[in-house]
């Protein structure tokens, strides 16, 4: 289960980026060594959309 910090990004941060940064092992456990996370790659290529926490 993600930590409270991983689930509560501060204003101006992206919820997915924050979760994947602070709960990285759990979010990426399905990946092999040196394998990129498809969700992260898609997110980097297509932007944050509406995932930025309001101020």
Secondary structure as GFF3:
##gff-version 3
##sequence-region A 1 55
A	DSSP	alpha_helix	4	7	.	.	.	ID=ss1
A	DSSP	alpha_helix	15	22	.	.	.	ID=ss2
A	DSSP	alpha_helix	24	27	.	.	.	ID=ss3
A	DSSP	alpha_helix	38	46	.	.	.	ID=ss4
###
